[in-house]
Amino acid sequence: MAFGARPDAPASSPRVDVARARSCDDCSGWGTIVRNGRDELCPSCQQQPGCD
Ligand SMILES: [Zn+2]
């Protein structure tokens, strides 16, 4: 398995669509990226159209 489960996954991370994140290289399947020390939704896979 290339990406193991993170034992320290932040509980306060933004809502992530794991199904979308799974195939994303930018966030390595996490759906979030760390920017300026904060978790933000990955813009590559987590962009929501607004209405799902
Ligand atoms: Zn992503």
mmCIF file of the protein (N, C-alpha, C, O) and its ligand, coordinates in Angstrom:
data_MODEL
# 
_entry.id   MODEL 
# 
loop_
_entity.id 
_entity.type 
_entity.pdbx_number_of_molecules 
1 polymer     1 
2 non-polymer 1 
# 
_entity_poly.entity_id                      1 
_entity_poly.type                           'polypeptide(L)' 
_entity_poly.nstd_linkage                   no 
_entity_poly.nstd_monomer                   no 
_entity_poly.pdbx_seq_one_letter_code       MAFGARPDAPASSPRVDVARARSCDDCSGWGTIVRNGRDELCPSCQQQPGCD 
_entity_poly.pdbx_seq_one_letter_code_can   MAFGARPDAPASSPRVDVARARSCDDCSGWGTIVRNGRDELCPSCQQQPGCD 
_entity_poly.pdbx_strand_id                 A 
# 
loop_
_entity_poly_seq.entity_id 
_entity_poly_seq.num 
_entity_poly_seq.mon_id 
_entity_poly_seq.hetero 
1 1  MET n 
1 2  ALA n 
1 3  PHE n 
1 4  GLY n 
1 5  ALA n 
1 6  ARG n 
1 7  PRO n 
1 8  ASP n 
1 9  ALA n 
1 10 PRO n 
1 11 ALA n 
1 12 SER n 
1 13 SER n 
1 14 PRO n 
1 15 ARG n 
1 16 VAL n 
1 17 ASP n 
1 18 VAL n 
1 19 ALA n 
1 20 ARG n 
1 21 ALA n 
1 22 ARG n 
1 23 SER n 
1 24 CYS n 
1 25 ASP n 
1 26 ASP n 
1 27 CYS n 
1 28 SER n 
1 29 GLY n 
1 30 TRP n 
1 31 GLY n 
1 32 THR n 
1 33 ILE n 
1 34 VAL n 
1 35 ARG n 
1 36 ASN n 
1 37 GLY n 
1 38 ARG n 
1 39 ASP n 
1 40 GLU n 
1 41 LEU n 
1 42 CYS n 
1 43 PRO n 
1 44 SER n 
1 45 CYS n 
1 46 GLN n 
1 47 GLN n 
1 48 GLN n 
1 49 PRO n 
1 50 GLY n 
1 51 CYS n 
1 52 ASP n 
# 
loop_
_struct_asym.id 
_struct_asym.entity_id 
A 1 
B 2 
# 
loop_
_chem_comp.id 
_chem_comp.type 
_chem_comp.mon_nstd_flag 
ALA 'L-peptide linking' y 
ARG 'L-peptide linking' y 
ASN 'L-peptide linking' y 
ASP 'L-peptide linking' y 
CYS 'L-peptide linking' y 
GLN 'L-peptide linking' y 
GLU 'L-peptide linking' y 
GLY 'peptide linking'   y 
ILE 'L-peptide linking' y 
LEU 'L-peptide linking' y 
MET 'L-peptide linking' y 
PHE 'L-peptide linking' y 
PRO 'L-peptide linking' y 
SER 'L-peptide linking' y 
THR 'L-peptide linking' y 
TRP 'L-peptide linking' y 
VAL 'L-peptide linking' y 
ZN  non-polymer         . 
# 
_pdbx_entity_nonpoly.entity_id   2 
_pdbx_entity_nonpoly.name        ? 
_pdbx_entity_nonpoly.comp_id     ZN 
# 
_pdbx_nonpoly_scheme.asym_id         B 
_pdbx_nonpoly_scheme.entity_id       2 
_pdbx_nonpoly_scheme.mon_id          ZN 
_pdbx_nonpoly_scheme.ndb_seq_num     1 
_pdbx_nonpoly_scheme.pdb_seq_num     101 
_pdbx_nonpoly_scheme.auth_seq_num    101 
_pdbx_nonpoly_scheme.pdb_mon_id      ZN 
_pdbx_nonpoly_scheme.auth_mon_id     ZN 
_pdbx_nonpoly_scheme.pdb_strand_id   A 
_pdbx_nonpoly_scheme.pdb_ins_code    . 
# 
loop_
_atom_site.group_PDB 
_atom_site.id 
_atom_site.type_symbol 
_atom_site.label_atom_id 
_atom_site.label_alt_id 
_atom_site.label_comp_id 
_atom_site.label_asym_id 
_atom_site.label_entity_id 
_atom_site.label_seq_id 
_atom_site.pdbx_PDB_ins_code 
_atom_site.Cartn_x 
_atom_site.Cartn_y 
_atom_site.Cartn_z 
_atom_site.occupancy 
_atom_site.B_iso_or_equiv 
_atom_site.pdbx_formal_charge 
_atom_site.auth_seq_id 
_atom_site.auth_comp_id 
_atom_site.auth_asym_id 
_atom_site.auth_atom_id 
_atom_site.pdbx_PDB_model_num 
ATOM   1   N  N  . MET A 1 1  ? 0.849   -1.200 0.000  1.00 0.00 ? 1   MET A N  1 
ATOM   2   C  CA . MET A 1 1  ? 0.000   0.000  0.000  1.00 0.00 ? 1   MET A CA 1 
ATOM   3   C  C  . MET A 1 1  ? 0.879   1.243  0.000  1.00 0.00 ? 1   MET A C  1 
ATOM   4   O  O  . MET A 1 1  ? 1.745   1.404  0.859  1.00 0.00 ? 1   MET A O  1 
ATOM   5   N  N  . ALA A 1 2  ? 0.652   2.101  -0.951 1.00 0.00 ? 2   ALA A N  1 
ATOM   6   C  CA . ALA A 1 2  ? 1.518   3.260  -1.106 1.00 0.00 ? 2   ALA A CA 1 
ATOM   7   C  C  . ALA A 1 2  ? 1.267   4.294  -0.019 1.00 0.00 ? 2   ALA A C  1 
ATOM   8   O  O  . ALA A 1 2  ? 2.194   4.934  0.477  1.00 0.00 ? 2   ALA A O  1 
ATOM   9   N  N  . PHE A 1 3  ? 0.008   4.442  0.338  1.00 0.00 ? 3   PHE A N  1 
ATOM   10  C  CA . PHE A 1 3  ? -0.320  5.466  1.316  1.00 0.00 ? 3   PHE A CA 1 
ATOM   11  C  C  . PHE A 1 3  ? -0.960  4.813  2.534  1.00 0.00 ? 3   PHE A C  1 
ATOM   12  O  O  . PHE A 1 3  ? -2.096  4.343  2.470  1.00 0.00 ? 3   PHE A O  1 
ATOM   13  N  N  . GLY A 1 4  ? -0.239  4.787  3.622  1.00 0.00 ? 4   GLY A N  1 
ATOM   14  C  CA . GLY A 1 4  ? -0.779  4.197  4.832  1.00 0.00 ? 4   GLY A CA 1 
ATOM   15  C  C  . GLY A 1 4  ? -1.715  5.158  5.521  1.00 0.00 ? 4   GLY A C  1 
ATOM   16  O  O  . GLY A 1 4  ? -1.722  6.356  5.237  1.00 0.00 ? 4   GLY A O  1 
ATOM   17  N  N  . ALA A 1 5  ? -2.500  4.624  6.425  1.00 0.00 ? 5   ALA A N  1 
ATOM   18  C  CA . ALA A 1 5  ? -3.412  5.480  7.171  1.00 0.00 ? 5   ALA A CA 1 
ATOM   19  C  C  . ALA A 1 5  ? -2.622  6.357  8.130  1.00 0.00 ? 5   ALA A C  1 
ATOM   20  O  O  . ALA A 1 5  ? -1.681  5.908  8.783  1.00 0.00 ? 5   ALA A O  1 
ATOM   21  N  N  . ARG A 1 6  ? -3.019  7.586  8.194  1.00 0.00 ? 6   ARG A N  1 
ATOM   22  C  CA . ARG A 1 6  ? -2.344  8.501  9.090  1.00 0.00 ? 6   ARG A CA 1 
ATOM   23  C  C  . ARG A 1 6  ? -2.933  8.381  10.481 1.00 0.00 ? 6   ARG A C  1 
ATOM   24  O  O  . ARG A 1 6  ? -4.131  8.593  10.668 1.00 0.00 ? 6   ARG A O  1 
ATOM   25  N  N  . PRO A 1 7  ? -2.117  8.047  11.447 1.00 0.00 ? 7   PRO A N  1 
ATOM   26  C  CA . PRO A 1 7  ? -2.634  7.909  12.816 1.00 0.00 ? 7   PRO A CA 1 
ATOM   27  C  C  . PRO A 1 7  ? -2.991  9.252  13.430 1.00 0.00 ? 7   PRO A C  1 
ATOM   28  O  O  . PRO A 1 7  ? -3.741  9.322  14.404 1.00 0.00 ? 7   PRO A O  1 
ATOM   29  N  N  . ASP A 1 8  ? -2.454  10.307 12.861 1.00 0.00 ? 8   ASP A N  1 
ATOM   30  C  CA . ASP A 1 8  ? -2.677  11.625 13.450 1.00 0.00 ? 8   ASP A CA 1 
ATOM   31  C  C  . ASP A 1 8  ? -3.582  12.480 12.571 1.00 0.00 ? 8   ASP A C  1 
ATOM   32  O  O  . ASP A 1 8  ? -3.420  13.698 12.503 1.00 0.00 ? 8   ASP A O  1 
ATOM   33  N  N  . ALA A 1 9  ? -4.522  11.847 11.909 1.00 0.00 ? 9   ALA A N  1 
ATOM   34  C  CA . ALA A 1 9  ? -5.441  12.597 11.060 1.00 0.00 ? 9   ALA A CA 1 
ATOM   35  C  C  . ALA A 1 9  ? -6.172  13.643 11.890 1.00 0.00 ? 9   ALA A C  1 
ATOM   36  O  O  . ALA A 1 9  ? -6.756  13.333 12.928 1.00 0.00 ? 9   ALA A O  1 
ATOM   37  N  N  . PRO A 1 10 ? -6.133  14.873 11.422 1.00 0.00 ? 10  PRO A N  1 
ATOM   38  C  CA . PRO A 1 10 ? -6.765  15.962 12.182 1.00 0.00 ? 10  PRO A CA 1 
ATOM   39  C  C  . PRO A 1 10 ? -8.274  15.800 12.252 1.00 0.00 ? 10  PRO A C  1 
ATOM   40  O  O  . PRO A 1 10 ? -8.928  15.503 11.253 1.00 0.00 ? 10  PRO A O  1 
ATOM   41  N  N  . ALA A 1 11 ? -8.810  15.998 13.436 1.00 0.00 ? 11  ALA A N  1 
ATOM   42  C  CA . ALA A 1 11 ? -10.244 15.823 13.619 1.00 0.00 ? 11  ALA A CA 1 
ATOM   43  C  C  . ALA A 1 11 ? -11.019 17.017 13.083 1.00 0.00 ? 11  ALA A C  1 
ATOM   44  O  O  . ALA A 1 11 ? -12.220 16.935 12.827 1.00 0.00 ? 11  ALA A O  1 
ATOM   45  N  N  . SER A 1 12 ? -10.317 18.116 12.919 1.00 0.00 ? 12  SER A N  1 
ATOM   46  C  CA . SER A 1 12 ? -10.997 19.335 12.519 1.00 0.00 ? 12  SER A CA 1 
ATOM   47  C  C  . SER A 1 12 ? -10.797 19.641 11.044 1.00 0.00 ? 12  SER A C  1 
ATOM   48  O  O  . SER A 1 12 ? -11.028 20.766 10.599 1.00 0.00 ? 12  SER A O  1 
ATOM   49  N  N  . SER A 1 13 ? -10.367 18.637 10.285 1.00 0.00 ? 13  SER A N  1 
ATOM   50  C  CA . SER A 1 13 ? -10.144 18.868 8.869  1.00 0.00 ? 13  SER A CA 1 
ATOM   51  C  C  . SER A 1 13 ? -11.469 19.139 8.164  1.00 0.00 ? 13  SER A C  1 
ATOM   52  O  O  . SER A 1 13 ? -12.525 18.666 8.584  1.00 0.00 ? 13  SER A O  1 
ATOM   53  N  N  . PRO A 1 14 ? -11.386 19.907 7.090  1.00 0.00 ? 14  PRO A N  1 
ATOM   54  C  CA . PRO A 1 14 ? -12.607 20.208 6.337  1.00 0.00 ? 14  PRO A CA 1 
ATOM   55  C  C  . PRO A 1 14 ? -13.230 18.930 5.787  1.00 0.00 ? 14  PRO A C  1 
ATOM   56  O  O  . PRO A 1 14 ? -12.583 17.886 5.700  1.00 0.00 ? 14  PRO A O  1 
ATOM   57  N  N  . ARG A 1 15 ? -14.481 19.037 5.426  1.00 0.00 ? 15  ARG A N  1 
ATOM   58  C  CA . ARG A 1 15 ? -15.182 17.874 4.893  1.00 0.00 ? 15  ARG A CA 1 
ATOM   59  C  C  . ARG A 1 15 ? -14.550 17.439 3.571  1.00 0.00 ? 15  ARG A C  1 
ATOM   60  O  O  . ARG A 1 15 ? -14.400 18.230 2.640  1.00 0.00 ? 15  ARG A O  1 
ATOM   61  N  N  . VAL A 1 16 ? -14.194 16.185 3.520  1.00 0.00 ? 16  VAL A N  1 
ATOM   62  C  CA . VAL A 1 16 ? -13.480 15.668 2.355  1.00 0.00 ? 16  VAL A CA 1 
ATOM   63  C  C  . VAL A 1 16 ? -14.294 14.580 1.678  1.00 0.00 ? 16  VAL A C  1 
ATOM   64  O  O  . VAL A 1 16 ? -14.864 13.704 2.328  1.00 0.00 ? 16  VAL A O  1 
ATOM   65  N  N  . ASP A 1 17 ? -14.333 14.658 0.361  1.00 0.00 ? 17  ASP A N  1 
ATOM   66  C  CA . ASP A 1 17 ? -14.935 13.584 -0.411 1.00 0.00 ? 17  ASP A CA 1 
ATOM   67  C  C  . ASP A 1 17 ? -13.838 12.578 -0.723 1.00 0.00 ? 17  ASP A C  1 
ATOM   68  O  O  . ASP A 1 17 ? -13.067 12.752 -1.666 1.00 0.00 ? 17  ASP A O  1 
ATOM   69  N  N  . VAL A 1 18 ? -13.781 11.539 0.071  1.00 0.00 ? 18  VAL A N  1 
ATOM   70  C  CA . VAL A 1 18 ? -12.677 10.585 -0.029 1.00 0.00 ? 18  VAL A CA 1 
ATOM   71  C  C  . VAL A 1 18 ? -12.668 9.878  -1.382 1.00 0.00 ? 18  VAL A C  1 
ATOM   72  O  O  . VAL A 1 18 ? -11.608 9.541  -1.911 1.00 0.00 ? 18  VAL A O  1 
ATOM   73  N  N  . ALA A 1 19 ? -13.834 9.664  -1.923 1.00 0.00 ? 19  ALA A N  1 
ATOM   74  C  CA . ALA A 1 19 ? -13.917 8.981  -3.216 1.00 0.00 ? 19  ALA A CA 1 
ATOM   75  C  C  . ALA A 1 19 ? -13.223 9.783  -4.303 1.00 0.00 ? 19  ALA A C  1 
ATOM   76  O  O  . ALA A 1 19 ? -12.577 9.228  -5.192 1.00 0.00 ? 19  ALA A O  1 
ATOM   77  N  N  . ARG A 1 20 ? -13.367 11.098 -4.215 1.00 0.00 ? 20  ARG A N  1 
ATOM   78  C  CA . ARG A 1 20 ? -12.705 11.954 -5.205 1.00 0.00 ? 20  ARG A CA 1 
ATOM   79  C  C  . ARG A 1 20 ? -11.217 12.055 -4.918 1.00 0.00 ? 20  ARG A C  1 
ATOM   80  O  O  . ARG A 1 20 ? -10.395 12.067 -5.834 1.00 0.00 ? 20  ARG A O  1 
ATOM   81  N  N  . ALA A 1 21 ? -10.886 12.126 -3.662 1.00 0.00 ? 21  ALA A N  1 
ATOM   82  C  CA . ALA A 1 21 ? -9.493  12.329 -3.282 1.00 0.00 ? 21  ALA A CA 1 
ATOM   83  C  C  . ALA A 1 21 ? -8.637  11.113 -3.579 1.00 0.00 ? 21  ALA A C  1 
ATOM   84  O  O  . ALA A 1 21 ? -7.428  11.225 -3.783 1.00 0.00 ? 21  ALA A O  1 
ATOM   85  N  N  . ARG A 1 22 ? -9.262  9.965  -3.603 1.00 0.00 ? 22  ARG A N  1 
ATOM   86  C  CA . ARG A 1 22 ? -8.504  8.723  -3.710 1.00 0.00 ? 22  ARG A CA 1 
ATOM   87  C  C  . ARG A 1 22 ? -7.565  8.703  -4.906 1.00 0.00 ? 22  ARG A C  1 
ATOM   88  O  O  . ARG A 1 22 ? -6.449  8.193  -4.811 1.00 0.00 ? 22  ARG A O  1 
ATOM   89  N  N  . SER A 1 23 ? -8.004  9.247  -6.019 1.00 0.00 ? 23  SER A N  1 
ATOM   90  C  CA . SER A 1 23 ? -7.197  9.169  -7.234 1.00 0.00 ? 23  SER A CA 1 
ATOM   91  C  C  . SER A 1 23 ? -6.429  10.462 -7.492 1.00 0.00 ? 23  SER A C  1 
ATOM   92  O  O  . SER A 1 23 ? -5.900  10.667 -8.584 1.00 0.00 ? 23  SER A O  1 
ATOM   93  N  N  . CYS A 1 24 ? -6.370  11.313 -6.509 1.00 0.00 ? 24  CYS A N  1 
ATOM   94  C  CA . CYS A 1 24 ? -5.722  12.605 -6.683 1.00 0.00 ? 24  CYS A CA 1 
ATOM   95  C  C  . CYS A 1 24 ? -4.254  12.541 -6.263 1.00 0.00 ? 24  CYS A C  1 
ATOM   96  O  O  . CYS A 1 24 ? -3.926  12.040 -5.188 1.00 0.00 ? 24  CYS A O  1 
ATOM   97  N  N  . ASP A 1 25 ? -3.388  13.048 -7.117 1.00 0.00 ? 25  ASP A N  1 
ATOM   98  C  CA . ASP A 1 25 ? -1.965  13.052 -6.805 1.00 0.00 ? 25  ASP A CA 1 
ATOM   99  C  C  . ASP A 1 25 ? -1.568  14.263 -5.972 1.00 0.00 ? 25  ASP A C  1 
ATOM   100 O  O  . ASP A 1 25 ? -0.606  14.217 -5.205 1.00 0.00 ? 25  ASP A O  1 
ATOM   101 N  N  . ASP A 1 26 ? -2.315  15.336 -6.132 1.00 0.00 ? 26  ASP A N  1 
ATOM   102 C  CA . ASP A 1 26 ? -1.939  16.570 -5.448 1.00 0.00 ? 26  ASP A CA 1 
ATOM   103 C  C  . ASP A 1 26 ? -2.016  16.439 -3.934 1.00 0.00 ? 26  ASP A C  1 
ATOM   104 O  O  . ASP A 1 26 ? -1.194  16.999 -3.208 1.00 0.00 ? 26  ASP A O  1 
ATOM   105 N  N  . CYS A 1 27 ? -3.003  15.701 -3.471 1.00 0.00 ? 27  CYS A N  1 
ATOM   106 C  CA . CYS A 1 27 ? -3.178  15.575 -2.025 1.00 0.00 ? 27  CYS A CA 1 
ATOM   107 C  C  . CYS A 1 27 ? -2.910  14.150 -1.561 1.00 0.00 ? 27  CYS A C  1 
ATOM   108 O  O  . CYS A 1 27 ? -3.133  13.818 -0.397 1.00 0.00 ? 27  CYS A O  1 
ATOM   109 N  N  . SER A 1 28 ? -2.436  13.320 -2.462 1.00 0.00 ? 28  SER A N  1 
ATOM   110 C  CA . SER A 1 28 ? -2.104  11.937 -2.128 1.00 0.00 ? 28  SER A CA 1 
ATOM   111 C  C  . SER A 1 28 ? -3.294  11.188 -1.534 1.00 0.00 ? 28  SER A C  1 
ATOM   112 O  O  . SER A 1 28 ? -3.133  10.317 -0.679 1.00 0.00 ? 28  SER A O  1 
ATOM   113 N  N  . GLY A 1 29 ? -4.464  11.536 -1.990 1.00 0.00 ? 29  GLY A N  1 
ATOM   114 C  CA . GLY A 1 29 ? -5.653  10.812 -1.562 1.00 0.00 ? 29  GLY A CA 1 
ATOM   115 C  C  . GLY A 1 29 ? -6.285  11.336 -0.288 1.00 0.00 ? 29  GLY A C  1 
ATOM   116 O  O  . GLY A 1 29 ? -7.234  10.743 0.224  1.00 0.00 ? 29  GLY A O  1 
ATOM   117 N  N  . TRP A 1 30 ? -5.764  12.453 0.236  1.00 0.00 ? 30  TRP A N  1 
ATOM   118 C  CA . TRP A 1 30 ? -6.275  12.967 1.512  1.00 0.00 ? 30  TRP A CA 1 
ATOM   119 C  C  . TRP A 1 30 ? -7.421  13.952 1.322  1.00 0.00 ? 30  TRP A C  1 
ATOM   120 O  O  . TRP A 1 30 ? -8.253  14.122 2.213  1.00 0.00 ? 30  TRP A O  1 
ATOM   121 N  N  . GLY A 1 31 ? -7.462  14.578 0.201  1.00 0.00 ? 31  GLY A N  1 
ATOM   122 C  CA . GLY A 1 31 ? -8.520  15.553 -0.016 1.00 0.00 ? 31  GLY A CA 1 
ATOM   123 C  C  . GLY A 1 31 ? -8.213  16.901 0.589  1.00 0.00 ? 31  GLY A C  1 
ATOM   124 O  O  . GLY A 1 31 ? -8.945  17.868 0.381  1.00 0.00 ? 31  GLY A O  1 
ATOM   125 N  N  . THR A 1 32 ? -7.135  16.962 1.336  1.00 0.00 ? 32  THR A N  1 
ATOM   126 C  CA . THR A 1 32 ? -6.732  18.244 1.906  1.00 0.00 ? 32  THR A CA 1 
ATOM   127 C  C  . THR A 1 32 ? -5.250  18.470 1.649  1.00 0.00 ? 32  THR A C  1 
ATOM   128 O  O  . THR A 1 32 ? -4.472  17.525 1.513  1.00 0.00 ? 32  THR A O  1 
ATOM   129 N  N  . ILE A 1 33 ? -4.888  19.707 1.587  1.00 0.00 ? 33  ILE A N  1 
ATOM   130 C  CA . ILE A 1 33 ? -3.484  20.059 1.483  1.00 0.00 ? 33  ILE A CA 1 
ATOM   131 C  C  . ILE A 1 33 ? -3.172  21.038 2.602  1.00 0.00 ? 33  ILE A C  1 
ATOM   132 O  O  . ILE A 1 33 ? -4.032  21.804 3.035  1.00 0.00 ? 33  ILE A O  1 
ATOM   133 N  N  . VAL A 1 34 ? -1.933  21.000 3.062  1.00 0.00 ? 34  VAL A N  1 
ATOM   134 C  CA . VAL A 1 34 ? -1.537  21.916 4.127  1.00 0.00 ? 34  VAL A CA 1 
ATOM   135 C  C  . VAL A 1 34 ? -0.958  23.174 3.515  1.00 0.00 ? 34  VAL A C  1 
ATOM   136 O  O  . VAL A 1 34 ? 0.037   23.134 2.791  1.00 0.00 ? 34  VAL A O  1 
ATOM   137 N  N  . ARG A 1 35 ? -1.589  24.279 3.813  1.00 0.00 ? 35  ARG A N  1 
ATOM   138 C  CA . ARG A 1 35 ? -1.136  25.556 3.271  1.00 0.00 ? 35  ARG A CA 1 
ATOM   139 C  C  . ARG A 1 35 ? -1.051  26.544 4.414  1.00 0.00 ? 35  ARG A C  1 
ATOM   140 O  O  . ARG A 1 35 ? -2.031  26.782 5.121  1.00 0.00 ? 35  ARG A O  1 
ATOM   141 N  N  . ASN A 1 36 ? 0.100   27.106 4.586  1.00 0.00 ? 36  ASN A N  1 
ATOM   142 C  CA . ASN A 1 36 ? 0.317   28.044 5.696  1.00 0.00 ? 36  ASN A CA 1 
ATOM   143 C  C  . ASN A 1 36 ? -0.014  27.415 7.042  1.00 0.00 ? 36  ASN A C  1 
ATOM   144 O  O  . ASN A 1 36 ? -0.508  28.074 7.956  1.00 0.00 ? 36  ASN A O  1 
ATOM   145 N  N  . GLY A 1 37 ? 0.274   26.119 7.136  1.00 0.00 ? 37  GLY A N  1 
ATOM   146 C  CA . GLY A 1 37 ? 0.063   25.434 8.403  1.00 0.00 ? 37  GLY A CA 1 
ATOM   147 C  C  . GLY A 1 37 ? -1.380  25.041 8.661  1.00 0.00 ? 37  GLY A C  1 
ATOM   148 O  O  . GLY A 1 37 ? -1.715  24.546 9.737  1.00 0.00 ? 37  GLY A O  1 
ATOM   149 N  N  . ARG A 1 38 ? -2.228  25.262 7.677  1.00 0.00 ? 38  ARG A N  1 
ATOM   150 C  CA . ARG A 1 38 ? -3.638  24.920 7.853  1.00 0.00 ? 38  ARG A CA 1 
ATOM   151 C  C  . ARG A 1 38 ? -4.073  23.901 6.809  1.00 0.00 ? 38  ARG A C  1 
ATOM   152 O  O  . ARG A 1 38 ? -3.592  23.900 5.676  1.00 0.00 ? 38  ARG A O  1 
ATOM   153 N  N  . ASP A 1 39 ? -4.990  23.039 7.216  1.00 0.00 ? 39  ASP A N  1 
ATOM   154 C  CA . ASP A 1 39 ? -5.548  22.100 6.263  1.00 0.00 ? 39  ASP A CA 1 
ATOM   155 C  C  . ASP A 1 39 ? -6.608  22.797 5.429  1.00 0.00 ? 39  ASP A C  1 
ATOM   156 O  O  . ASP A 1 39 ? -7.538  23.415 5.949  1.00 0.00 ? 39  ASP A O  1 
ATOM   157 N  N  . GLU A 1 40 ? -6.438  22.679 4.126  1.00 0.00 ? 40  GLU A N  1 
ATOM   158 C  CA . GLU A 1 40 ? -7.451  23.231 3.236  1.00 0.00 ? 40  GLU A CA 1 
ATOM   159 C  C  . GLU A 1 40 ? -7.880  22.160 2.260  1.00 0.00 ? 40  GLU A C  1 
ATOM   160 O  O  . GLU A 1 40 ? -7.104  21.257 1.945  1.00 0.00 ? 40  GLU A O  1 
ATOM   161 N  N  . LEU A 1 41 ? -9.104  22.248 1.781  1.00 0.00 ? 41  LEU A N  1 
ATOM   162 C  CA . LEU A 1 41 ? -9.561  21.289 0.800  1.00 0.00 ? 41  LEU A CA 1 
ATOM   163 C  C  . LEU A 1 41 ? -8.691  21.359 -0.441 1.00 0.00 ? 41  LEU A C  1 
ATOM   164 O  O  . LEU A 1 41 ? -8.337  22.441 -0.910 1.00 0.00 ? 41  LEU A O  1 
ATOM   165 N  N  . CYS A 1 42 ? -8.357  20.210 -0.958 1.00 0.00 ? 42  CYS A N  1 
ATOM   166 C  CA . CYS A 1 42 ? -7.531  20.146 -2.156 1.00 0.00 ? 42  CYS A CA 1 
ATOM   167 C  C  . CYS A 1 42 ? -8.293  20.747 -3.332 1.00 0.00 ? 42  CYS A C  1 
ATOM   168 O  O  . CYS A 1 42 ? -9.389  20.287 -3.654 1.00 0.00 ? 42  CYS A O  1 
ATOM   169 N  N  . PRO A 1 43 ? -7.735  21.758 -3.971 1.00 0.00 ? 43  PRO A N  1 
ATOM   170 C  CA . PRO A 1 43 ? -8.433  22.418 -5.083 1.00 0.00 ? 43  PRO A CA 1 
ATOM   171 C  C  . PRO A 1 43 ? -8.534  21.517 -6.312 1.00 0.00 ? 43  PRO A C  1 
ATOM   172 O  O  . PRO A 1 43 ? -9.352  21.764 -7.198 1.00 0.00 ? 43  PRO A O  1 
ATOM   173 N  N  . SER A 1 44 ? -7.718  20.490 -6.368 1.00 0.00 ? 44  SER A N  1 
ATOM   174 C  CA . SER A 1 44 ? -7.716  19.641 -7.551 1.00 0.00 ? 44  SER A CA 1 
ATOM   175 C  C  . SER A 1 44 ? -8.852  18.627 -7.549 1.00 0.00 ? 44  SER A C  1 
ATOM   176 O  O  . SER A 1 44 ? -9.377  18.282 -8.608 1.00 0.00 ? 44  SER A O  1 
ATOM   177 N  N  . CYS A 1 45 ? -9.235  18.146 -6.369 1.00 0.00 ? 45  CYS A N  1 
ATOM   178 C  CA . CYS A 1 45 ? -10.228 17.074 -6.336 1.00 0.00 ? 45  CYS A CA 1 
ATOM   179 C  C  . CYS A 1 45 ? -11.440 17.418 -5.476 1.00 0.00 ? 45  CYS A C  1 
ATOM   180 O  O  . CYS A 1 45 ? -12.452 16.719 -5.539 1.00 0.00 ? 45  CYS A O  1 
ATOM   181 N  N  . GLN A 1 46 ? -11.362 18.458 -4.692 1.00 0.00 ? 46  GLN A N  1 
ATOM   182 C  CA . GLN A 1 46 ? -12.438 18.734 -3.747 1.00 0.00 ? 46  GLN A CA 1 
ATOM   183 C  C  . GLN A 1 46 ? -13.272 19.956 -4.117 1.00 0.00 ? 46  GLN A C  1 
ATOM   184 O  O  . GLN A 1 46 ? -14.070 20.443 -3.316 1.00 0.00 ? 46  GLN A O  1 
ATOM   185 N  N  . GLN A 1 47 ? -13.080 20.436 -5.323 1.00 0.00 ? 47  GLN A N  1 
ATOM   186 C  CA . GLN A 1 47 ? -13.911 21.568 -5.732 1.00 0.00 ? 47  GLN A CA 1 
ATOM   187 C  C  . GLN A 1 47 ? -15.344 21.114 -5.925 1.00 0.00 ? 47  GLN A C  1 
ATOM   188 O  O  . GLN A 1 47 ? -15.646 20.271 -6.771 1.00 0.00 ? 47  GLN A O  1 
ATOM   189 N  N  . GLN A 1 48 ? -16.205 21.686 -5.129 1.00 0.00 ? 48  GLN A N  1 
ATOM   190 C  CA . GLN A 1 48 ? -17.613 21.322 -5.205 1.00 0.00 ? 48  GLN A CA 1 
ATOM   191 C  C  . GLN A 1 48 ? -18.343 22.274 -6.143 1.00 0.00 ? 48  GLN A C  1 
ATOM   192 O  O  . GLN A 1 48 ? -18.100 23.481 -6.120 1.00 0.00 ? 48  GLN A O  1 
ATOM   193 N  N  . PRO A 1 49 ? -19.226 21.741 -6.959 1.00 0.00 ? 49  PRO A N  1 
ATOM   194 C  CA . PRO A 1 49 ? -19.972 22.585 -7.899 1.00 0.00 ? 49  PRO A CA 1 
ATOM   195 C  C  . PRO A 1 49 ? -20.982 23.466 -7.186 1.00 0.00 ? 49  PRO A C  1 
ATOM   196 O  O  . PRO A 1 49 ? -21.597 24.332 -7.808 1.00 0.00 ? 49  PRO A O  1 
ATOM   197 N  N  . GLY A 1 50 ? -21.158 23.259 -5.908 1.00 0.00 ? 50  GLY A N  1 
ATOM   198 C  CA . GLY A 1 50 ? -22.098 24.078 -5.155 1.00 0.00 ? 50  GLY A CA 1 
ATOM   199 C  C  . GLY A 1 50 ? -23.379 23.322 -4.839 1.00 0.00 ? 50  GLY A C  1 
ATOM   200 O  O  . GLY A 1 50 ? -23.949 23.454 -3.756 1.00 0.00 ? 50  GLY A O  1 
ATOM   201 N  N  . CYS A 1 51 ? -23.810 22.540 -5.793 1.00 0.00 ? 51  CYS A N  1 
ATOM   202 C  CA . CYS A 1 51 ? -25.010 21.741 -5.568 1.00 0.00 ? 51  CYS A CA 1 
ATOM   203 C  C  . CYS A 1 51 ? -24.725 20.322 -6.032 1.00 0.00 ? 51  CYS A C  1 
ATOM   204 O  O  . CYS A 1 51 ? -24.414 20.088 -7.199 1.00 0.00 ? 51  CYS A O  1 
ATOM   205 N  N  . ASP A 1 52 ? -24.832 19.396 -5.122 1.00 0.00 ? 52  ASP A N  1 
ATOM   206 C  CA . ASP A 1 52 ? -24.497 18.034 -5.454 1.00 0.00 ? 52  ASP A CA 1 
ATOM   207 C  C  . ASP A 1 52 ? -25.741 17.172 -5.583 1.00 0.00 ? 52  ASP A C  1 
ATOM   208 O  O  . ASP A 1 52 ? -25.638 15.978 -5.863 1.00 0.00 ? 52  ASP A O  1 
HETATM 209 ZN ZN . ZN  B 2 .  ? -6.729  16.224 -4.186 1.00 0.00 2 101 ZN  A ZN 1 
# 
